[in-house]
Amino acid sequence: MRIEQKKYVMEIDKQSGAIQSWSNGKKSFVRPSNLPLFLIRFRDAAGECIEIGAKEARHIDLKRIRTEAEERITIMYEGVGGYEIQVQVTVRCPHDESLTYWSLTVEHDTDWLVEWIDFPAIVVPNDLTSNGGTGKLLWPGNEGVIVEDTKIRDSNGFKYIEPEYPSRGTAGIYPAAVPTQFMAYYEELGGFYMGAHDEHSHVKCIEYFPVEEGIRLQFRLYPGGVARGSFGMDYEMALGVFEGDWHDAADLYRNWYQSASRHKSVRILDNEKLPDWYADSPVVITYPVRGTKDTGNMEANRLFPYAQAIPHLEKLADEFQSRILVLLMHWEGTAPWAPPYVWPPFGGEEDFRSFADLLHQSGHLLGVYCSGIGWTEQSHLIPEYIRKEQFDREGLEEAMCVSPTGELPYSNICTGQRRGYDLCPAHEFTNRVVIDEVERMIEGGCDYIQYFDQNHGGTSYFCYSHTHGHPPAPGKWQIDAMKRLFGEMQQVADRAGKKVLFGCESVSAEPYISDLLFNDARFNLNYFIGTPVPLYAYLYHEYINNFMGNQNPTQMVFDFERSPDNLLYRLAYAFNAGDMTTVVIRDDGQITWSWGADWSIPLPNQDHITAFIRESNAWRTGAAKSFLYCGKMLKPFPVMFAPEQQLRMLDGRELVVPYVLTSRWQSADGRLGQMVINYSPDPVSCDIVFHEFAGQTILRVEDPSGNTQNPVAVDEKGLLNCRLEPLSAVLFLLP
């Protein structure tokens, strides 16, 4: 069946309903494959799985209806797998759009539960740049990454693995380490967009992996254990062609998101939950008070007692000319990274509270890392920390996440630090413990609580329990349970009369943005996959600011000695994305490369780092505040001929990145500006392609105060030469 519209031609196999090709008139972006259009996994009463796909239907019937507004195709699959299972696929093809809209209904008369629905099967060409083509793949995991070689991820611990329980923290699950709901493939001749326009934020696996025919783009819906009867998707999958690059694909999703009503967040300027300090862009300074990294020796270091750090912190605050937010690690009086209990603090409540008071007296802030909703049976860092007796005495097995077969496996999360289980957020015990700990941390003087470290994006992990009051399979109940927990935490802060912020590891996923408003970004994880891009900021920066994060495990990616400017590059990347700055310090107050970096290795150039942070944060709080703090990111005008550096990777790769980064913004009042950033210790020169302003004059803001603004002429070809001083930035105000 051939469907031809103004902007595309799509072909569907009449025998199976599978998509065979999808062309914009210049290239087909979908490859024919042997994959079924849909695949459904059921679970029987024993938890065993049965997978049934479109090709196993006894009968398939395709119908096509044309109206003035659209063409509509329905595909009915009867007797799927030889069972009393019927599936209907509906495809809407509006005449004037480049996108089509796909939905599915399943009806089954079995004793099984629907665990997931994989739909629709799409394979794009594997003509990525690593294979000699021009193709690139945008994957939304960990704030966004451009994939040009699928073999990079397949060679390390971030490779695709089928999502099962016990869960992986960085699996391709939405809403979790994958914070948004679309992917895109693009190259010189155009691109293909695939997104779930789902304002209910159902749990999904959003992934990619190579197959024989190309690259599979996978969207797998977890509907929450649908029993006998009928289930229909309450959203549509949007598929279609587009022109441009990842920014243009992101525009398609953002336009939908901003038109949706459910879960849409409050813009920063209108958000009464935010404390005043949020607008001051404090630099986050993070460090442990015992040990030097995640594992190993946990003796107190020179930053303990807590007040020992004050001279180092005041020195850095002076050098940055900024407020700071101290984010403590290994401060828990229980054991480091040993959830759910953290209180009282290591060293006692009095010492901790005194430290908080000292910070507050200087106008600074205190935050703490926690370790999420897990249960620690045995700490591997503090061997005497064991809670097996409590677990057995209180029957806490009942509160833990269980597998599809009802077993209670140990968690896969942070196994180097602990042995234990994942807590189910639907169980009252989980909520009670979290709320008790949060109350104590707020009373202890905390301004920011990163309770959900290890719960990437604010997620909970899969649970198949039949006794927790939720359906016995992953699904939307997880989002509802987490939002209920976040709401109760907010009530604790409200009762205390404090605007405390809560956060997680990685940025908060789309439905959790309004609850987790300050988070530990993890764009650096994408160096294991490809090249990070600020997709998350592009979509959501009007609603949330995050911070650069502790950058663990960058020490497992970059060869620091052979890439001495890599920290400057990462600082500039975060600044360019509109994120607040983070530094990790050793117990001598010196800035190191990342959390987890060995404290004995040579350090980055301290003068360069502090100078760049001082400059960049002055822009955030000065002339560029309306853009970098609460602006909307736009596709930038490109920079040409900027010098580049080669970042050496420990796996032998080289990542070539420019010394000049740029981002374009629209302020809340409609003004437009483009930041151009030089993070090199040397002056650089580049050209900016302001094609829309050829022959016009624009304003160049020279310094963060905004006091020096000079008119500059764009030539008739739309080019503007730009010279930048070392470790500096400029702002162009655009007509």
Secondary structure, 3 states (H helix, E strand, C coil): CEEECCCCEEEECCCCCCEEEEECCCCECCCCCCCCCCEEEEECCCCCEEEEEHHHCCEEEEEEEECCCEEEEEEEEECHHHCCEEEEEEEEEECCCCEEEEEEEEEECCCCEEEEEECCCEEECCCEHHHCCCEEEEECHHHCEEECCHHHHHCCCCCCCCCCCCCCCCCCEECCCCCCCEEEEEECCEEEEEEEECCCCCCEEEEEEEECCEEEEEEEECCCCECCEEEECCCEEEEEEECCCHHHHHHHHHHHHHHCCCCCCCCHHHCCCCCHHHHHCCEEEEEECECCCCCCCCCECCCCCHHHHHHHHHHHHHHHCCCEEEEEECCECCCCCCCCCCCCECCCHHHHHHHHHHHHHCCCEEEEECCCCEEEEEECCCCCCECHHHHHHCCHHHHECCCCCCCCCCCCCCCCCEEEEEECCCCHHHHHHHHHHHHHHHHCCCCEEEEECCCHHHCCCCCCCCCCCCCCCCCCHHHHHHHHHHHHHHHHHHHHCCCCEEEEECCCCHHHCCCCCCCECCHHHHHHCCEECCHHHHHHCCCCCCECCCCCCHHHCECCCCCCCHHHHHHHHHHHCCCECEEEECCCCCEECCCCCCCCCCCCCHHHHHHHHHHHHHHHHCCCHHHHCCCEEECCCCEECCCEEEEEECCCCEEEEECEEEEEEECCCCCEEEEEEECCCCCEEEEEECHHHCCCEEEEECCCCCCCEEEEECCCCCEEEEEECCCEEEEEEEC
